[in-house]
Amino acid sequence: MRRLHLWRELRRAPLALFSFAFLALVILVAATYPLWYPVSPLAQDLLGSLQPPLAETRTGTHLLGTDQLGRDLLARVLLGARISLIVGGVALLISLVFGSLVGLLAGYFGGWVDAVITGVTETVMALPFIVLAIAVIGALGSSTTVVILTLGLSSWVGYAKLVRARVLELREEDYVIAAFALGQRTGRVLWKHVLPNVAPLIIVESTLLLGTLILAEAGLSFLGLGIQPPTPTWGGILSEGQMYVAVAPWIAIFPGVFLLLTVLATNFLGDFLRDAVSVDS
């Protein structure tokens, strides 16, 4: 019934519905683009460099034009979308699992466990993300794995604080106390009675955080700290395009527009879910 209610509310919110449809389309296109647009994003053609959208070169028609090395911009933007979604999604999963577990432990056990975890959480929150990213990437080098771990292990604080606050309320509920009185183990109580009541908040936080992680990955790539060339990312393409913005603005415009729309869509959808959850509760 709750799923039907959520879907009914989504249909009544045009902006949230458009955001959901846009994100679904981005995921579908990023996953399947080689099937319907079999153009290499790495193939260079210096004679066809800096061509505008819909330009014809000896390698074919380039719907979004070409970059400074004659590479097809549409193919690079689509592969960049796939990489951004993979990096953001995996980092989100790491952050979700680690942060939720930490929040459950802190909220449920309290005492010195809560004090230690809260201290660590506050310390991580005090560190600027870019400083932490520079330190980690400078020590370990820049690779896809390092970028994912850096994003995931620097964004778990929101989950931890959210889950902790909710668990502090739930552990005083009668059904949780009754479960212990019946002899159920701590793990079973957390899994069966506490976690399901925290899940809606986790889903909302995940939707909002996904856009933040995608934007953070783009920012790292723009600064040269993220995934390295020739692998295309939205931030990396933007960084390359800024040098040619006067003669070939489309190089920076198209990945910038896709990045902006994707982040806005995740934020609008997250706002809708947050309002829906608050109404249900």
C-alpha positions as CSV (number, residue, x, y, z in Angstrom):
1,M,0.0,0.0,0.0
2,R,2.8,2.4,0.8
3,R,4.4,1.8,-2.6
4,L,1.1,2.5,-4.3
5,H,0.7,5.7,-2.3
6,L,4.2,6.8,-3.2
7,W,3.6,6.2,-6.9
8,R,0.3,8.1,-6.7
9,E,2.1,11.0,-5.1
10,L,4.9,10.9,-7.6
11,R,2.3,11.2,-10.5
12,R,0.9,14.3,-8.8
13,A,4.3,16.0,-8.6
14,P,5.4,16.8,-12.2
15,L,8.9,18.0,-11.3
16,A,9.7,14.8,-9.3
17,L,8.1,12.7,-12.0
18,F,10.3,14.4,-14.7
19,S,13.3,13.9,-12.5
20,F,12.6,10.2,-12.0
21,A,12.1,9.8,-15.8
22,F,15.2,11.7,-16.6
23,L,17.4,9.7,-14.3
24,A,15.9,6.5,-15.6
25,L,16.7,7.6,-19.2
26,V,20.3,8.6,-18.3
27,I,20.9,5.2,-16.7
28,L,19.4,3.4,-19.7
29,V,21.3,5.4,-22.2
30,A,24.6,5.2,-20.4
31,A,24.2,1.4,-20.1
32,T,23.2,0.7,-23.7
33,Y,24.8,3.5,-25.8
34,P,27.3,1.3,-27.6
35,L,24.4,-0.7,-29.1
36,W,22.9,2.3,-30.8
37,Y,25.8,4.7,-31.1
38,P,28.9,2.5,-31.8
39,V,31.4,5.3,-32.0
40,S,34.7,5.1,-30.1
41,P,35.1,7.8,-27.5
42,L,38.9,7.5,-27.7
43,A,39.4,7.5,-31.5
44,Q,41.3,10.6,-32.6
45,D,41.0,12.5,-35.9
46,L,43.2,15.6,-35.8
47,L,41.9,16.8,-39.2
48,G,38.4,16.8,-37.8
49,S,39.2,18.6,-34.5
50,L,37.0,21.3,-32.9
51,Q,34.1,20.6,-35.3
52,P,30.7,22.0,-34.3
53,P,27.6,19.9,-33.6
54,L,26.2,18.0,-36.6
55,A,29.5,18.4,-38.4
56,E,30.5,15.9,-41.1
57,T,34.1,14.6,-41.1
58,R,35.8,11.6,-42.8
59,T,34.9,9.5,-39.7
60,G,31.2,10.3,-40.0
61,T,28.6,12.7,-38.5
62,H,29.3,14.0,-35.0
63,L,26.0,15.0,-33.4
64,L,27.6,17.0,-30.6
65,G,30.7,17.9,-32.5
66,T,34.3,17.0,-31.8
67,D,36.9,18.0,-29.2
68,Q,40.5,19.3,-29.7
69,L,41.7,15.8,-30.7
70,G,38.8,15.1,-33.1
71,R,37.1,12.7,-30.7
72,D,33.4,12.3,-30.9
73,L,31.9,14.4,-28.1
74,L,28.6,12.6,-27.8
75,A,30.4,9.2,-27.3
76,R,32.6,10.8,-24.7
77,V,29.7,12.4,-22.9
78,L,27.8,9.1,-22.9
79,L,30.8,7.1,-21.6
80,G,31.3,9.9,-19.0
81,A,27.8,9.4,-17.9
82,R,28.4,5.7,-17.3
83,I,31.6,6.4,-15.4
84,S,29.9,9.1,-13.3
85,L,27.0,6.8,-12.4
86,I,29.3,3.8,-11.6
87,V,31.6,5.9,-9.5
88,G,28.8,7.7,-7.7
89,G,26.7,4.5,-7.2
90,V,29.6,2.4,-5.8
91,A,30.7,5.2,-3.6
92,L,27.1,5.6,-2.4
93,L,26.9,1.9,-1.6
94,I,30.1,2.1,0.5
95,S,28.9,5.2,2.3
96,L,25.5,3.7,2.9
97,V,26.7,0.4,4.4
98,F,29.5,1.9,6.5
99,G,27.5,4.9,7.7
100,S,24.3,3.0,8.5
101,L,26.2,0.3,10.4
102,V,28.1,3.0,12.4
103,G,24.8,4.8,13.1
104,L,23.1,1.6,14.3
105,L,25.9,0.8,16.7
106,A,26.1,4.3,18.1
107,G,22.3,4.8,18.5
108,Y,21.5,1.3,19.9
109,F,24.4,0.7,22.3
110,G,24.9,4.3,23.4
111,G,27.4,4.9,26.2
112,W,31.1,4.8,25.3
113,V,30.4,3.3,21.9
114,D,28.2,6.3,21.1
115,A,30.8,8.7,22.5
116,V,33.7,7.2,20.4
117,I,31.7,7.1,17.2
118,T,30.3,10.6,17.7
119,G,33.9,11.9,18.2
120,V,35.1,10.2,15.0
121,T,32.1,11.5,13.1
122,E,32.7,15.1,14.3
123,T,36.4,14.8,13.3
124,V,35.5,13.6,9.8
125,M,32.9,16.4,9.5
126,A,35.6,19.0,10.4
127,L,37.9,18.0,7.6
128,P,37.1,19.7,4.3
129,F,36.4,17.2,1.6
130,I,38.8,18.6,-1.0
131,V,41.7,18.5,1.6
132,L,40.9,14.9,2.5
133,A,40.7,14.0,-1.2
134,I,44.0,15.6,-2.0
135,A,45.7,13.9,0.9
136,V,44.3,10.4,0.0
137,I,44.9,10.7,-3.7
138,G,48.3,12.2,-3.2
139,A,49.3,9.2,-1.0
140,L,47.7,6.4,-3.0
141,G,47.7,7.9,-6.5
142,S,44.7,8.6,-8.8
143,S,42.7,5.7,-10.0
144,T,39.0,4.7,-10.3
145,T,39.3,2.6,-7.1
146,V,41.0,5.3,-5.1
147,V,38.4,7.9,-6.2
148,I,35.5,5.6,-5.3
149,L,37.0,4.8,-1.9
150,T,37.8,8.5,-1.2
151,L,34.2,9.5,-2.0
152,G,32.6,6.6,-0.1
153,L,34.7,6.9,3.0
154,S,34.3,10.7,3.2
155,S,30.5,10.8,2.8
156,W,29.3,8.3,5.4
157,V,28.8,10.9,8.1
158,G,25.3,11.9,7.0
159,Y,24.1,8.3,7.2
160,A,25.7,7.8,10.6
161,K,24.1,10.9,12.2
162,L,20.7,10.3,10.6
163,V,20.6,6.6,11.6
164,R,21.9,7.3,15.1
165,A,19.2,9.9,15.8
166,R,16.4,7.6,14.5
167,V,17.7,4.6,16.4
168,L,17.9,6.6,19.7
169,E,14.1,7.0,19.3
170,L,13.3,3.5,18.1
171,R,15.1,1.7,20.9
172,E,12.7,3.1,23.4
173,E,9.6,1.9,21.5
174,D,7.5,-0.8,23.1
175,Y,7.8,-3.3,20.3
176,V,11.6,-3.2,20.6
177,I,11.5,-3.6,24.3
178,A,9.0,-6.4,24.0
179,A,11.3,-8.2,21.4
180,F,14.1,-8.2,24.0
181,A,11.7,-9.4,26.7
182,L,10.8,-12.4,24.5
183,G,14.5,-13.3,24.3
184,Q,15.3,-12.2,20.7
185,R,19.0,-11.5,20.0
186,T,20.4,-8.1,19.4
187,G,21.2,-8.7,15.8
188,R,17.7,-10.0,15.1
189,V,16.1,-7.0,16.8
190,L,18.2,-4.6,14.8
191,W,17.5,-6.4,11.5
192,K,13.8,-7.1,12.0
193,H,12.5,-4.2,14.1
194,V,14.9,-1.3,13.9
195,L,16.4,-1.3,10.4
196,P,13.0,-1.4,8.5
197,N,11.9,1.7,10.3
198,V,15.2,3.5,9.4
199,A,15.2,2.3,5.8
200,P,12.9,5.2,4.4
201,L,15.3,7.8,5.8
202,I,18.3,5.9,4.3
203,I,16.6,5.9,0.9
204,V,16.0,9.6,1.0
205,E,19.5,10.3,2.1
206,S,20.8,8.1,-0.7
207,T,18.9,10.0,-3.4
208,L,20.2,13.3,-2.2
209,L,23.7,12.1,-1.7
210,L,24.0,10.5,-5.2
211,G,23.9,13.9,-6.9
212,T,26.5,15.2,-4.4
213,L,28.9,12.3,-5.2
214,I,28.5,12.7,-8.9
215,L,29.3,16.4,-8.6
216,A,32.2,15.7,-6.3
217,E,33.7,13.2,-8.8
218,A,33.3,15.8,-11.6
219,G,35.0,18.3,-9.4
220,L,38.0,16.0,-8.7
221,S,38.3,15.2,-12.4
222,F,38.1,18.9,-13.3
223,L,41.0,19.6,-10.9
224,G,43.0,16.7,-12.3
225,L,42.6,14.6,-9.1
226,G,40.0,12.2,-10.4
227,I,40.0,9.6,-13.1
228,Q,42.8,10.3,-15.5
229,P,42.7,10.8,-19.3
230,P,42.1,9.4,-21.8
231,T,39.1,7.9,-19.9
232,P,36.4,10.6,-20.3
233,T,34.5,11.9,-17.3
234,W,32.1,14.9,-17.3
235,G,34.5,16.9,-15.1
236,G,37.5,15.9,-17.2
237,I,35.7,17.0,-20.4
238,L,34.8,20.3,-18.8
239,S,38.4,20.8,-17.8
240,E,39.6,20.2,-21.3
241,G,36.8,22.3,-22.8
242,Q,37.6,25.4,-20.7
243,M,40.8,26.0,-22.8
244,Y,38.8,26.1,-26.0
245,V,35.6,27.9,-24.7
246,A,36.2,30.8,-27.0
247,V,36.5,28.8,-30.2
248,A,34.6,25.5,-29.4
249,P,32.2,26.2,-26.5
250,W,30.2,23.0,-27.1
251,I,33.0,21.0,-25.6
252,A,32.2,22.5,-22.2
253,I,28.5,23.2,-22.7
254,F,27.2,19.7,-23.3
255,P,28.9,17.8,-20.4
256,G,28.1,20.8,-18.1
257,V,24.4,20.7,-19.1
258,F,24.2,16.9,-18.5
259,L,25.9,17.2,-15.2
260,L,23.6,20.1,-14.1
261,L,20.4,18.3,-15.1
262,T,21.5,15.0,-13.4
263,V,22.4,16.6,-10.1
264,L,19.2,18.7,-10.2
265,A,17.1,15.6,-10.9
266,T,18.6,13.7,-8.0
267,N,18.0,16.7,-5.7
268,F,14.4,17.2,-6.8
269,L,13.6,13.5,-6.5
270,G,15.3,13.4,-3.0
271,D,13.2,16.4,-1.9
272,F,10.0,14.7,-3.1
273,L,11.0,11.5,-1.2
274,R,11.8,13.4,1.9
275,D,8.4,15.1,1.9
276,A,6.7,11.9,1.2
277,V,8.4,10.1,4.1
278,S,7.7,13.0,6.5
279,V,4.0,12.8,5.6
280,D,3.8,9.1,6.0
281,S,5.5,9.3,9.4
